[in-house]
Amino acid sequence: MNIDAIVGLAISTAFLRADFDNQTSPSEVDEQEAWEGIAAQALDNLKWAEIDTAKIEIDKYVIAQAIWGMDDDELDEALN
C-alpha cells in the first residue's frame, strides 16, 4: 500500500472540504490560517480509512507538496 499516495488523497479531500479549490494559492490558505484545520481533517480522513496515523505528521509543507507539488523552499518563497 502506498501510504504517501493515501496521505495525499486525504489532504486533497480535506482541502476541498475546507472550501478551497484548484485555483487556491498557498497565500490564500495562509491568510485564512487554514493549515492546521486542513491537517487535522486529513488525519481524521486517514483514521476513518483505518490508517494508523501514529507516525504520520501533516503540516503546511506536506500540504503544499500534496496540493501544489511544492517543496519547503518553494512554499516559504510563495508565502513571503
Beta strands, then each sheet from edge to edge (+ up, - down):
end
